[in-house]
């Protein structure tokens, strides 16, 4: 099995490690072999079509790795089949992850290509896979933005406040870890705690006043919006 990974960013670097190959530059495609069994285009959403249009004719399978780009972006590539291998995980090039820690959503142009992709990813060590078309994949991608990207941004705000008051930012790590652990047995809606779910308006106002004194006006806006959301959902 010969695999080529096109992309030198976070996802490209991670897939290159897993498949044991050197990543190919998406700008030049220098070193790209035309006899590979699988070509993985691991670039930004906006660059998928551009890279696909530059690929030479091949008898291999071509896939991209994004959550919000339709599979049909590869339909004009001269290849045996095409599809999507979307890693639903937060990936940084400096933090290697084993394949079993990366859930995958698969889509393919035909059943033969899907069976091929399922075998390839299983052989590479991926153990958590599912099939999802472009519409479902976009929805899953959206959930990742809420659950991961937004959560990380909230933690960054917490770290900034801790830095301001001189408390080691690591103090929130056990809190974050327990929040995630709890979700393994309790639905998030039932696990919600804090002043907003209790409708503790005096405490909410104290927090807003403190954010104002810290000149964190944008953060105060975020605090208000999310607190209102929690109170209304309750």
Secondary structure, DSSP 4 states (H G I P E B T S, - for coil): --EEEE--SHHHHHHHHHHT-PPBPTTT-TT--SS-SEEEE-S-GGGHHHHHHHPPP-SSEEEE--SSS-GGGGTTS-SSEEEEEEEES---TTS---GGGSEEEEEESSHHHHHHHHHHHHHTT---EEE--HHHHHHHHHHHIIIIIIHHHHHHHHHHHHHHHT--GGGGHHHHHHHHHHTTTS-HHHH--STTTTT-HHHHHHHHHHHHHTT-HHHHHHHHHHHHHHHHH-
